[in-house]
Amino acid sequence: MSERAIVTGATSGIGRAVAVRLGRRGAIVAILGRSEAKAAQVAEEVRAAGGTPWIGTVDIADIQAVSDVVSRFAAAYGGIDTAVSSAGIASTGTVTSTEPDEWHRIINTNLNGTYYLARAVVPELVKTRGSFVAISSDAGVQGAQGYAAYATSKHALHGLIKCMALDHGPDGVRSHAVCPSFVETPMADELLASATAEEVAYFKKTIPLGRFAKPEEVADAVAHLTSAEAAFANGVFYRLDGGSTAGYFLAG
């Protein structure tokens, strides 16, 4: 039986790369996002990679909509083996400059959205002894100046994944987070749109490997953690950050 995978935020950036990567290993991939047109484009990429696409239009911050789409996908294919929470947003701001509405928007998507997916999908993963991966950030393992809401959402996300690993590991469900630094995605482009070339170069210099990650590299990490090769891995926080959180680094 083909792997049955569900990916949120699958219409862009990391989520899109994850959907295509899982398609490459022949999975049936539920492509979840808010844009049906973008999902259709990703569906063609999944199909070309060797997978079987399934499209679900959903706002990850809507708990009932998430529950409904997970139920429909599970019913259509008889279960779920892999779930990847990749839907996420970011904006800059301190606790005083971030408006309450923006704070709640970040928390509702990055943290609550992952909880909504987990709540809906874990019962299915228990049946299949499957795996759950959340796309986090290096801002989940250290502070990030000017990213108060975003870093808070990712730190809290790590607490959720740790508890899932402990609570559902006995059921055979493996839970992880992948924590990249800046990744070459539309979200990163938007965040860095107002930065000068010198500032972008500085950000890259703070990474020992000297560059940003590619979405496909994050997808490869997800593919490994959800594979049989990682059968004894549970509660892993994969720091895919080029060494930027390893310690103090004097950029050359």
C-alpha positions in Angstrom: 0.0 0.0 0.0 1.3 3.5 -0.9 2.2 5.9 1.9 -0.6 8.3 2.7 0.8 11.7 3.6 -0.9 15.0 4.5 1.0 18.3 4.2 -0.2 21.7 5.4 1.1 24.9 3.8 1.8 22.7 0.8 1.2 25.4 -1.9 4.4 27.3 -1.3 8.0 27.2 0.0 8.9 24.4 2.3 5.5 22.7 2.3 5.6 22.6 -1.5 9.0 21.0 -1.5 7.9 18.5 1.1 4.9 17.5 -0.9 7.0 16.9 -4.0 9.6 15.0 -2.1 7.1 12.7 -0.6 5.6 12.3 -4.1 9.0 11.2 -5.2 8.8 8.1 -3.0 5.4 7.3 -4.4 3.2 8.7 -1.7 -0.4 9.8 -1.9 0.0 13.4 -0.9 -2.8 15.6 0.5 -1.9 19.1 -0.6 -3.5 21.5 1.9 -3.5 25.2 1.5 -5.7 28.2 1.1 -5.3 28.6 -2.7 -6.9 25.9 -4.9 -5.1 27.3 -7.9 -1.7 27.0 -6.3 -2.6 23.6 -4.9 -3.4 22.5 -8.5 0.1 23.6 -9.6 1.7 21.6 -6.8 -0.4 18.6 -7.6 1.1 18.5 -11.1 4.6 18.5 -9.6 3.7 15.7 -7.2 2.3 13.7 -10.1 5.4 14.3 -12.2 7.5 13.2 -9.3 5.7 9.9 -9.1 3.1 10.5 -6.4 -0.6 10.8 -6.3 -1.9 14.2 -5.4 -5.1 15.0 -3.4 -6.2 18.6 -2.9 -7.8 20.1 0.2 -8.5 23.8 0.5 -8.3 24.8 4.1 -7.3 27.6 6.5 -5.1 25.9 9.1 -6.3 28.3 11.8 -9.9 26.9 11.4 -10.1 23.9 13.7 -13.3 22.5 12.2 -12.0 22.9 8.6 -8.8 21.1 9.5 -10.8 18.3 11.2 -13.0 17.9 8.2 -10.3 17.8 5.6 -8.3 15.3 7.6 -11.4 13.1 7.9 -12.1 13.3 4.2 -8.6 12.3 3.2 -8.4 9.4 5.7 -11.8 8.2 4.5 -10.7 8.4 0.8 -7.5 6.4 1.3 -8.2 4.3 4.4 -5.9 6.1 6.8 -2.9 8.4 7.1 0.8 7.4 7.6 2.6 10.7 7.6 1.6 14.2 8.6 3.7 17.4 8.1 2.7 20.7 9.6 4.4 23.3 7.3 1.8 26.1 7.3 3.4 29.1 8.9 3.7 32.9 8.8 6.2 35.4 10.1 6.4 39.1 10.8 8.8 41.4 12.6 8.1 43.3 15.8 8.9 43.5 19.5 6.3 43.0 22.3 5.6 46.7 22.2 5.5 47.2 18.4 3.5 44.0 17.6 -0.2 44.8 17.5 -2.4 42.3 19.4 -4.2 41.2 16.2 -0.9 40.4 14.5 0.3 38.5 17.6 -2.8 36.4 17.6 -2.5 35.8 13.8 1.0 34.4 14.2 0.1 32.2 17.2 -3.1 31.0 15.6 -1.3 29.8 12.4 2.1 28.6 13.7 1.1 27.1 17.0 -2.7 26.5 17.1 -2.7 25.4 13.4 -0.2 22.6 14.3 -2.2 21.6 17.3 -5.4 21.5 15.2 -3.7 19.2 12.7 -2.2 17.0 15.4 -5.5 16.7 17.2 -7.2 15.6 14.0 -4.5 13.3 12.6 -2.9 11.6 15.7 -5.8 9.1 16.0 -5.1 8.0 12.4 -1.4 7.9 13.0 -1.9 5.6 16.0 -3.7 3.1 13.7 -0.7 3.1 11.3 2.1 3.7 13.8 2.9 6.8 11.6 4.9 9.9 12.0 4.3 13.6 12.6 6.7 16.4 11.7 6.3 20.1 12.3 8.4 22.7 10.4 9.8 24.9 13.1 12.8 27.3 13.0 16.1 28.2 14.6 13.9 30.8 16.3 12.4 27.9 18.3 15.8 27.0 19.9 17.1 30.6 20.5 15.7 34.1 20.7 15.4 36.2 17.5 15.7 40.0 17.9 12.6 41.7 16.5 10.6 38.5 16.1 8.8 38.3 19.4 5.6 36.7 18.2 7.3 34.4 15.7 9.9 33.1 18.1 7.3 32.6 20.8 5.1 30.6 18.5 8.1 28.3 17.6 9.3 27.9 21.2 5.7 26.8 22.2 5.6 24.5 19.2 8.6 22.7 20.6 6.8 22.1 23.8 3.9 20.6 21.9 6.2 18.2 19.9 8.0 17.1 23.0 4.7 16.2 24.7 3.5 14.4 21.6 6.7 12.3 21.5 6.1 11.3 25.1 2.3 10.9 25.0 2.0 9.0 21.7 5.4 7.3 21.4 4.0 4.3 23.3 1.3 4.1 20.5 4.1 3.9 17.9 3.7 7.5 16.7 7.0 9.4 16.2 6.9 13.2 16.5 9.6 15.6 15.4 10.4 19.1 14.4 12.8 20.4 11.7 14.3 23.7 12.7 15.9 25.6 9.7 17.4 29.0 9.7 16.5 31.3 6.8 15.3 29.2 3.8 15.1 30.5 0.2 11.3 30.8 0.2 8.7 33.5 -0.7 8.2 34.1 3.1 11.9 34.8 3.6 11.9 37.0 0.5 9.1 39.0 2.0 10.8 39.3 5.4 14.0 40.5 3.7 12.4 42.7 1.1 13.3 45.9 3.1 16.8 44.7 3.9 19.8 46.0 2.0 22.2 43.7 0.1 24.7 44.3 2.9 22.3 43.2 5.6 21.4 40.1 3.7 25.1 39.3 3.3 25.5 39.8 7.0 22.7 37.3 7.8 24.4 34.7 5.6 27.8 35.4 7.3 26.3 34.5 10.7 25.8 31.0 9.3 29.0 28.9 9.3 28.1 27.3 6.0 27.7 30.9 4.6 24.3 30.6 2.9 20.6 30.1 3.4 19.0 26.6 3.1 17.0 25.5 0.1 13.5 24.2 0.5 14.5 20.9 -0.9 17.1 20.4 1.8 14.4 20.8 4.5 12.2 18.4 2.5 15.0 15.8 2.6 15.2 16.1 6.4 11.5 15.5 6.6 11.7 12.6 4.3 14.4 11.0 6.4 12.5 11.5 9.7 9.4 10.0 8.3 11.2 7.0 6.8 11.9 3.5 8.1 15.6 4.6 8.4 14.5 6.8 11.3 12.3 4.1 12.9 13.8 4.6 16.4 13.9 8.4 16.2 11.2 10.2 18.3 11.2 13.7 19.6 14.0 14.8 17.3 14.6 18.6 16.8 16.6 18.6 13.6 18.6 21.8 13.5 19.0 22.4 9.8 20.7 25.7 10.2 24.2 25.4 8.7 25.6 25.5 12.3 24.2 28.9 13.2 22.8 27.7 16.6 26.0 25.6 17.5 27.4 28.5 19.4 29.1 31.9 19.1 30.5 32.4 15.6 32.8 35.1 14.4 31.8 35.8 10.8 34.7 36.4 8.5 
